[in-house]
Amino acid sequence: MDKTRWNIETKAVQCGFTPKNGEPRVTPIVQSTTYKYDTCKEIADLFDLKVPGHMYSRISNPTVEVLENKMAALEGGVGALALSSGQSASTVCILNICEAGDHFVALSTLYGGTFNLFKHTLKKMGIDMTFVDPGAPVDEIKKAFKPNTKLLFGESLSNPGTQVLDFDKFSAIAKAMGVPFIVDNTFPTPCLCRPLEHGADIVIHSTTKYTDGHATSVGGIIVDGGSFDWNNGKFPGLTEPDESYHGLSYTETFGNQAYIVKARVQWIRDLGCYMSPQNAFLTNKGLETLHLRMERHSSNALALAEFLESHPGVDWVKYPLLKSDANHDLCKKYMKAGSGVLTFGPKGGRDAAERLMNSLQLAEIVVHVADVRTGVLHPASMTHRQLSDADQIKAGVLPELIRITVGIEHIDDIIADFSQALDSMG
């Protein structure tokens, strides 16, 4: 049976691990740093990248490999690499093709941690970048590109602004400028949106969020679509000999898997930010019910958004499946549903937002998003507090904005909680 033709719901349950006769039906946790081989040559071939296999759990591990294979199948990629956090995934996906002196372009509507990583930390490493307004005209965005620009980066559904990425617009820009299009697909997940089918070349996730789904395991993942031609003269790190592997060329040796292999055997080898087997096991368990959870998250979020939109104590609501939302058409075009994250602003500004959050009883104030429990966060004073007021506005963070991560509890209970909190505001 051709597993590539399975529906995504079946892939979420079945892909990644096929037990042999008498082996465990459930993916085992291989809690081992070490792997035994019979001859010295077998180890030498592993280190020379001549044969596949596990040499050390800083680079690969059988349990983590199951998660990688499953995520590659769900996103439709040629390979994946699991990392210790979403921030590690964001960092390595850039470092894998950018060196000191290089430049990249990113949309301004990014998660605060990614914004700081790109604007400040990578700059200290000699990598420059430019933020662009996703609503700007194509010609204006193209002016941000330079001869040394190596990639274009965006989020399929922005955090926290819930702005839907116009894939056609930005994939066309990336192709015209000869760079890969990298998309963070954390909020929609492959169950609601598959960026590789809409022109992206590489997809990343913070698996800490919906992929795990239960707030137990920090992690990240990079999925390589295998679609970008690295032999255009801009990416010598992938095409020219790597002296740390006896002059091996990644594109010559690994073809359309060059990017993801290089990320593993060069950057994970040296930085060591690989996912642990225990976290991979728990994250994989979360993936098995991802399709079911995303349906409930999305339906609950739409119902709550409609309630908030009708409440007199609410100034504005932003959720991409609301008919009044500016992103409604883009969401219908690129996503199966709107995900479980929405934002709104109560009347009364920032002080009212904080008072409302303190009045909630079911929804908890958490510095987290996208698990089974309903939670709220005030980005301006929490996740985006390191940004200037101007940068917060560019990222879609208004002073009164409350981000709700809508859980899978009964929708009547969720609405009742927000209703009592709003009513208590007078």
N, C-alpha and C positions, 0 to 999 in steps of 0.2 A: 504494500500500500504506500502511495506517495504521500509522506507526511507533510510535504510543503503545500499540499492542497487542502489540508485540514483547515477548518474554521479556527479563528483565533481563540475561541472558548476551549476547543479541544487542545490546541497547542499549549494553552496556559496550564492545563492539567497534565498533559502527556509528554510534552517535549523536554529534552535536556538529559533524560536518564532512561535507558532501556536495560532493565536487569536481565542477566543471563539465567539459565536454568539453575534454580536453587539459591539465587542471590536475593538480597532484600528487595521487596517491592517498593519501599520508600527509600529515597536517596539517603545513604548513610553519611554521618559526619566523620570525615577522615581528619581526625585531630592529630596530624603528624607533620612535623617539619621536614621529615626525611624520607627518602625513597631508596630502596635497595635494588642494585643491578648486579648482574653476574660477571661482567667483564669491564675492564678499564675503557675499552673502545666504545662501549655503549654510553658511558658517561661522557667521553670525549665528543661523540657524535651529538649528544644533547647540547653540550656547551657550544658546539660549532653550528647549531641550528640545522643540522642535517636530517634529524628525525624528530618526530613529536614525542612528548613525554614530560613527566614531572621530575625536575631536578631538585627543587627547593621551594618551600611554600611561601617564600617572599615573591615568587614569580608566577607560580601556578599551583593549583591544588585540585584534587578530584571533585570535592564537594562544591567548590567555587566554580569549577568548570561547568557543572550542571546548570547553575544559574546563568552563566555566560551563554551557554548554548541555547537555553530557553529564551533569554532576552533577544538574542540574535534572531531566533525564529519568530518571535512576536513582532519585532520591528521590521523583519524582512532583510536583515543585514547578512554580511558574509562572515562576521566574527564579532566578538565582544570582549571587553576587558572590565572586570569588576574591581572597584577601588574602595578604599577605606571610608570615603565620604563623597558627597556630591561636590564639595569644594575641590577635592582631589581630582574628580573627573573633569571639572571645569579647567583646572590648572594644567593637567597632563594633556588634555585635548588641544590646548594652545601651545604648550612647550614642545609638543611632538612635531610641530611644523614651523614654529617661530623661534629665532635665536636673537641674541642681543643685536640691536640695530634694525630689527624687523618691525613691522607695523601691522595692525589689524583694525577692522571696523566692527562695531557692535551697536545694536539698537539701544537707545537710552532707557527703555522701559524694562529694566532687569531687576532681579532680586538684589537686595542691598548688599549681601555678601559677595555676590558676583561683581556688582558695580565697584566695590572697594578693591577687590582682587585685580580687576582690570585697570582701574584708574590709578591705583597707588602701588600695590605690591609688584605687579609685573613691570611697572615702570622702573622700579628699583633694580630689576634684572636686565634693564636695557631694552625692554620691549615696549614700544609706543603704541597708542591706540587712539581712536576717535569715536565718540558717541554720535549717533545720528538720530534724528527724530523720525520714527517710523511713518509718520504722516507726511513727511517732506516729499517734494517731487523727485522723481527718479534722477533727473539730471543733477539736482542739488546733492543727492546722496552720492552719486558717482564722483563728485568733486572731492569727497572725503578720502577716496582711494589714492594711493601713491604707488610709485614703481616697486616699493618694498612691502606693499600690503599683501598679507598671506592668507586672510580668511575673512568671512563675514559671519557674525554670530547673532543669534536671536533666540527668543523663547516662544514656543508655539502658543502658549497662553501665559501672559506675563504675570509675575508675582511682585506686588499684590494687585496690580491694576486690572487684571483679567482682560487685557487687550489681546485680541486674536491676531496672530501673525498672518499677514498677507503673503502666503507662500509664493504665489505666482509672481508677484512684484519682486520679492527679494531673491528668489532662486534665479530669476532672469538677470538681475543685477550681478549676482555672483558669477554666473556663467559668462556674462559679457566682460567681466573684469578678470576672468581666468583664475578664480580662487574658489576653494570649497565653501559650501554653505553649512555651517554647524548650528544645530537646533537643540535647545534644551526642551525636552518633551515631558518634564516631570508632572505637570498638572493634568494634562489630558490622558497620559499613558497611552501605550499602543492600542488599548481597547477603544479609545475614543478618537485617536488621531495617529496616523502613521506618516511622519514627515518625509521618509524616503520615497513615498509614493507621490509626494507633492514637490519634489525638486531638491530636498535636502541631500547632503552627501554623508554627513556624520550626525548621529543623534546621541545625546547624553541624557542621563537621569540622575537626580538625587533619589536613590532607591529608599532612602530614609522615609520618604513620603508614601504615596499610594502603593508603590510596589511592595514594600513591607506591609504597610497598612495598619499596623497595630502598635506603632511607636515603641518597638523593641530594639531595632537594629539600624545603626548609622551605616550608610554605604552610598556608593555611586557606581555608575556604569557608563562605558562608552561603547556605542555600536557603530561599526563601520559598514556603510552601505556598499562599498566596493565599486562605486560609480565614477569616482573622480579620476581623471588622467593626470597623474603626478609628473608625467614627462613633458612638461611645458616650459622647462627652464627655470621655474621659480622655486623649486623644492629640492635643492641639492642634498639635503639630509636624507631624503628618501631614494634618490636616484644615484648619488655618488657613493664610492666605497666607504664603509664604516670600519675604521681601523680597529675598533674594539672587537670586531668579529672578523679579523683577518681579511679586510677589504671586501666584505660582502655588500652587495647592492640589494636593498629591500625590494625595489620594484622588479629587478631581474629575477630574484630568487622566489619572491612570494606573490608576484602578480597583483591582482586586485585586493589582496589581503595585506599589502605592504604597510599601510598606515597602522592597522591594529597590531600587527606583529612588532613593528618598531616601538610602538607605545609600551608594549609589554617587556620586550627583551632589552630595551635601552632605558626607558624612564622608570619602569617599575623595578627593574634590576637595580638601578642606582638610587632611587628615592625610597623604595620599600613601602609604598602606600597601598598595598594590596588588601583586599577584603579578607577577613578571617573566616575560617570554615564554619564556625558557629553562626556568625551573622549571615553567611550565605545560605545556610540551612533554613534559618528563620525567614529570610527574605523569599526564598523559593517557596516556602509554605504559604506566604502571603500571595505570591503570584498565582497559586492554584485557585484562589477565589477572587482574583482581581476583576474579572469580567462581571461577576455578580455584584461586587461592592460598588463598582463604578456606575452601574445602573441605579443603585439605590442612592448613592451620593448625589448623582445628577438630578434625579427626580425630586429628592428632598430639597436640594438647593434651589431648583426652579420654583417649587411651592413656597419656600421661605422668601425668596426674592419677590414673588408676586404679593405675598402678605405685606412685606415691608414697604413695597411701592405704594400700597393703598393706605398705609398708616399715616395719620396726620402729624405724628411726631418725627417723621423721617423726611429729610430734605432731598435726598437722592439715593438711588440704588444702581449698582452696576453688576450685571450678570449677562453674559453674552447671548443667552437664549431668551431673554426678555425682548418682546417685540419693540420696546422703546429703546433698546440698547443700540448704540452706533455700530457695534460689532455683530449684530444679529445675522446679517447676510453672510459675513465671513465665517461665522460659527457654523451655519447651516451648510456652507460650501466645503469646509475642511474637517469638521468634527461630527461624530455621531451624537454627541450630547455636549452639555456645557461644563462638565466636571463638577466638583463639589465645593468650589471656592467662589465666594461672592464678596463684594465690598459695599458698604453703604455709609452715609453720613447722617447722623441725627441732627435735628434742628438744635441750635445752641452752640455749635462749634466744638472745639477740642475739649473744653471742660465738660460739656454734655456727653461727649463720647466716653470719657473716662468714668463719669458717674454711671452711665448706662451699663458699661462693662462690669462695674462693681456690683450692680444690682442683679446680674444674671445668676441663676441657681443651677440649671442643668449644664449650660455651656460654661466651660472653664477658661480662665485666662492662661494661655500657654504660649511659650516661644517655640511653636511647632505648628505644622499644618499637614492636613491630608492623612488622618487616620480615622478609625471607626467612630471616634468620639467627637462630638461637636465642641469646637473651641473658638476663642476669639483672641485677637491681637490688635494692638494699636501701633502700626508700623512707624509712625512719625516719632514716637518716643521709645521704640524698641528696636526692631530689626533694621530700621533706616536712620537711627539717631546719629550715626557718624557722618551722614551726608548733610551738606549745607541745605538751607531752606530751598534754594534755587535748584539744587540737584534732586531734592525730594520731589519737587514739582515735576521736573523732567522725567522722573521715574514713575510718575502717576500717583504719588503719595500726597494727598491733601491733609491738612492738619487734623480734620475731624474724621478721617477715614478709619473705619473699623473693618478688619478682614475677618470674615467668618469661614471657618472650615467646617462644613456641614457634615455631620456624622450619619450613621445608618440607624439611629434611634427612630422611634415612630415619629412621623412628621408632626402629628398633633401635639406631642410633648415639646418638640423643638419650638413650634410656633407659640405655644402657650408661654414658654419661658421668655421669649423676646417680647411677647405682648405684655406680660406683667412688668418687665423691666422698663419698657417704653411708657406704660401707663403710670409707673411710679415717678416718672420725670415731671409729671404735671402738665 
